[in-house]
Amino acid sequence: MKPIFLIVISFLSFHTNGTAQTISPTQETEVLVIGGTASGICAGLQSARLGVNTIIAESTPWLGGMLTAAGVSAFDGNDSMPAGIFGEFRNKLFLHYGGSKKVSTGWVSNTLFEPHIGDSIFKIMAKAEKKLTVKFNYDFIKVNKNADTITGILFYDKINQKNILIKAKRYIDATELGDVLANAKIPFDLGMESNDVTKEQVNKNGANDIIQDITYVAILKDYGKPQPLIKRPINYDSLEFDASNSSFYKDSTRKKPTVDAIMMLKYGKLPGNKYMLNWPIYGNDIYLNVIEKTQKERTILLEAAKQQTLRFVYFIQKDLGFKNFALADDEFDTKDKLAYYPYYRESRRVKGLTRMLIQHISTPFETELPLYRTGIAVGDYPVDHHHKKNTKAPQHLDFFPVPSFNIPLGSLIPHSSNNLIIAEKSISVSNIVNGTTRLQPCVMQIGQVAGLLAAQSIIDGVAPKNISVRKVQQVLLDANGYIMPYVDVDQHNKYFKAVQKIGATGLLRGLGVPKGWANATYFQPNNKVSFNDFLKTWNLKYTYPFTIQKHDMTIDDAVYFASVLSGKDKSQVQISFAKQWEILGLNNFSLQRPITKIELAAILNEYDVFNSFDVDIFGFILK
């Protein structure tokens, strides 16, 4: 009987409530995405589109994470860089509502939508992928590991009330708080690093465990006629929200508000006469650090966030007099009609192969590690930290000025795991940088690349940490992604990919400009090419054999560089070069005239300059 007893025991496990649960037969797939968040759905879609069997396991009934289940149904940034699945999803929103102007309803964003519409679009997108399966109401329990390799993930199926073990070749942590990497005992950072560590010269208060404020979002609806007040919340005091708007301003020691009640609500106005309540100024932001708590402990602590939001709703109905407003009855299927979970602005941050610092945004071309050459996602939003509800936190980090930027591939790959990839807000960045990479367009792109990296590493038969940077970037470009944040050569430009590629070599560089809500980096396509600047990168791979000093590169110089890339003599290349120039639709072929940046990008792309200047995970050019 002993062997039989051992077999039975092997199928027993425990859910977090302590009761024994029988594990159903193990499920297997190639890629397992834990979390159907904004990152998670994009990861699953991209992995499946590469022909790899993929499962998304999500704890709620919805897809989209902070964009839908957490109620923050608006995009912050990237209005001019609609990269990859983010741009695809946005186009579907435009189609649903009847154009971009129909979703430009509030002033927090150019694109706002109803959370349930976002969820439905994601579900339609997921259903269209034959290689993708979504498991809803699956709570993550624990990681099974063998040394540095994950062998399976245990979930609790809330519908069927049983434990499920799923095995895969690659795993993606797309949870909101980095729960998988923590359970797998993978090193991470949490809170603010010391300036001595990052050298960022931004946070000079020293290391601490402070994270950003969170928000339990509510969606209000204008019903067009008076609605009953919600039940008066416990400990309600209208003065809690004094100075949230100029229509209710009594305490002059608080900063004078710049908007009235109507403008405050229009901040998050959605289509369908709805209003997203995500107001940081004496509104429903709250400081709660629940990251290192158990799920049970989180639920108890988060009740305080829920109560604050309910008090804010009551304040709007009763004290501001919006009698026609009430919680939307057609959004979240929850008892209190609040979002399925709060808007988490910060999570654990993995210790990755590379860590992105503010220097990689502010001076990308001058940093010790040229990580910009490994870019896989782009963003243009300022560094935006919410710390108003915690007086111990630095108060100078909201809208810290930066140019637009790209995110390096190595930030998704942990140091100490063979088959785990990190997505959502848990990538390897500093606390300061998280203030911009956390935003929705970035997180969606991060998820798409996580799915790409997982699937492509399986296809290529290599560990994620050993995959070719250029392979990932090429597949991403083919999937309408961005690898460089150049706003003045968009996807409609026929030389878009050429500019993206030559930008990633460092042979031609852009100019970053902080601009507030929509920062930019300009490629300056019609500028002349600095010959000496070009040579600085060229000489990292090839040796330029002539002694010459001049300002502008000519088309004749470009013929020489093309000949080196093709491995042929310049005289052999010149005729084919001229023909290719014409085929590309370039004009005014004259060997002695200065060449423009976009002309050089277009023509050298035909000689595979991108792969000739191959790079490692740190951005160094391979010899």
Secondary structure, DSSP 4 states (H G I P E B T S, - for coil): -HHHHHHHHTTEEE-TTS-EEEBPSPEE-SEEEE--SHHHHHHHHHHHHTT--EEEE-SSS-SSGGGTTT---B--S-TT---HHHHHHHHHHHHHHTSGGGG--SSS-S-B--HHHHHHHHHHHHHT-TTEEEE-SEEEEEEEEETTEEEEEEEEETTTTEEEEEE-SEEEE--SS-HHHHHTT--EE-SBPPHHHH--SS--S--B-----EE--EEEEE-SS--PPPPPPTT--GGGGTTSBTTB---TTSPPPSS-HHHHHHTTEETTTEEEE--TTTTSEE----TTS-HHHHHHHHHHHHHHHHHHHHIIIIIS--TTEEE-SSS--STTSS-SS-B-----EE-BSS-B-THHHHSTTTSSS-GGGGEEEEE---EE---TT-TTS-SS-EEE----EEEEGGGGSBTT-SSEEE-TT-SSB-HHHHHHHTSHHHHHHHHHHHHHHHHHHHHHTS-GGGS-HHHHHHHHHHTT--SS-BTTS-TTSTTHHHHHHHHHHTSS--EEE--TTS-EEE--TTSBPBHHHHHHHHTTTS---S----SB-BHHHHHHHHHHHHTS-HHHHHHHHHHHHHHTT-----TTSBPBHHHHHHHHHTTTHHHHT-B-TTSPBP-
